[in-house]
Amino acid sequence: MNWQSAVERTVTGLGYDLVDAEKSAGGLLRVFIDHLPESAESAAGQFITVDDCEKVTRQLQYVLEVEGCAYERLEVSSPGLDRPLKKAADYARFAGEQVELTLKEPFKGRKKFSGELQALGEGWRLVLVNRVKKPGKKIDKSVDKSASAAKPEGESDLALDFSIEEVREARLVPVVDFKGRRFSAQDETPLKTAPTAAKHSIDEVDGGRIQ
């Protein structure tokens, strides 16, 4: 079993959502986890904590050693405020949220767009709000107008229809809500461990290498 399959099987088996996993040339294995949509909705304000990261880390260390997957250091954390959207389930989960999108190929001279993500049949739509032109300012008309409902005076909808296959990168636009943040402050501090670490801390734990 390769390391990608081992990580996915372990994370999902523990009841978490695997947001992303990447391995650097230097052997750093980074794993980003989140609660499943159902659990997040049933417990408002539920965050990925250091305890969650430690739980996944311990199990990953065991599985990766058993499967013979080599790595220098393991780092498990939440996806953060700018969570990436990788799979169709991510797009469905965050429909209605503000998203920053980078296309693989330019559309009318642009690759980067930002707006509200909406489902559109089997594809997706990014809806932007374009303000009226002010003296000395240019209105960006590089995206086609959508046939949506009328907006307040001075605003008009612009929309980009796309498929996931056309996207190079998509991320949530960070939103800071001091009354009830989507992610806790601990989310910005990943749990870093090494394969043979005997203890865990919020900052970092060093150890040896498995082959």
N, C-alpha and C positions, 0 to 999 in steps of 0.2 A: 504493500500500500504506500502511495506517495504521501508527502507531507500535507498537501492540500486536502486530500481525502481524509487523512487522519485528523486534521484540525476541524474540518466540517463535521465529521461524525461525532467528535468529542463535544464540541460546542453545542450542537443541536441536541445531542443526547442528554446534556445537562439542563436542557430546557431554555436555552438562550438563542438569540438570533445572531448568526455570524454575518456581520456587516462587511468585513473585508479581512484579508490576510495577505501579507507580503513578506518576502524574504530577500534581504539585501545581499550583495556580493560578499560582504564581510561576515555573513552568518547570522545577522540579527533577524529574528523571526517576530514580526509584529502582528498581533491579532486584535481586531476590534469587535467588541460584542455589545449587544443591546438586549433589552427584554423583548419578548415576542409581543406583537401587537395586542393580542388578547389580554396578556398579563398587564401590559402598560395601561390599557383602557380600564381594567378592573380595579386598578390601584392608582388613582390620580396622584401625580407627584412622585411616582416610583422612579428612582434613579439607579443607574449602575454604580455600585459602591466598591470600595477597596475589597470588601469581603467577597463580592461577586467575582472580582478579578482574581483574587487569591484562590477561590474555589476552582475556577477554570484553569488557572496556572498549574495547580497541583495535579489535576487530572491530565492535562496536556503533557506535563513532564513524564508522567508514567506511560501514557500511550505512545509518545514519540520515542521513548527509550525502547519499549517493547517492539515497535515497528521498525526500529533501526534508522530513524530519520535524524540526520545530523544537523546541528545548529550550534551557534556559539552562545547566544543569549535569547531569552524569550521575554517578550513584552506584551502584556495583556491590558487593554484599556477600553474605555467607552469611545464611541466615534466622535464625541465633542459636539459643539454647537453647529458646526458646518458639516454635519453628517453626510457622507457620500451616498448617492443612490446608485446601486449596482445592478439590481435585478428587477424584474417586473413587479414583484411583490413590494419592493421599496417604493416604486412609483405609485402603486395603488394605495399604499399605507399613507403616503404624504401628499396625496391629491388635495388641492386647496391651499397648500403651503407655498411660500415664496422660495423659488429655486434659481440657482445660477447654473447656466448650461453652457458647455463648450462643445461645438459640433466638430466632427472629424474633417468635414469639408466646409468651406465658407458658403454662406447663403447671402447673395447680394452684397458681397464684400465683407461680411461679418462672420465670425465664428462664435462669439460670446454674446449670450442673451440672459436677461434676468426678468422674472415675472412669476405669476401664479400658475402652478401646475394643475392641469385639468385632464381628465380622461376624455378620449375622443374615439369612440368605437374600439378598434383594435390598436389604435395608436394613441398619441398624446398631443396636448396643446399647451403652449406657454403663452399666457395672456399678460400683456404689459399695459400700463396706463400711460398715455402720452399727454402731457400738458400742452396748452395752447402756446403758440409762439410768442415770445416776449421780444421787445426791441433788442436787436443785436444778437439774438439767440437763434440757433437752427433746430428745427424739429427733425428727429430721425425718422425717415419714412422707408427704411430698408426692410421693414416687415409688413406683410399684407394685413389689411384691415379685416377683422372678423365680423360676422353678422350677429353680434350680441345686442343685448338690450341697450337703450339709450343711457348715456352717462350724464352726470351733472354738467352744466355748461362749463366749457373750458377743458373737458377731458374726453378722450376717445380711446376705444379699445384697439390694440394692435395685437396680432396673434401669430405665433409660429407653430405650425403643425409638423410633427416629427415622429420618427420611430426610435426605439431604444438603440437599434443597430447603427443609427446615424450619430449617436452621442459618444464623444470622447470622454467627457467627464460631466457629472451633475452633482451638485451639492445643495443642501439646504442653506438658505440665507440666515446667518446667525441672528437670533432674536433674544435680547436680554430682557427678561421680565423679572423685576426685583420683587414682585409680589408672589411669584411662583414660577421659578425658572424651569425650563424644560429639562435641563440637566443640572446636577449639583456641582458645587465648586470642586469636588473631588474628581469630577470627570476629566478635568484638564491635567490631572497628575496621574499618568499611567503607572501600573505596577510592573516593574522590571525585575526579572529574575533570570538566573542562570540554571542550567540543567540540574546541577547537584547542590543548589542552594539549600541551606538548612533552616533559614529563617526568612521572613518576608517583612518589608517595610514599604511605606508610601513612596519613598524616594527611589532606592535601588538596592538590589541584592546581587552580589557577584558570586561566581562559582566556576566550576570546571566545565569541560566540554564532553559531550557524548558523541560517539561515532556510530 
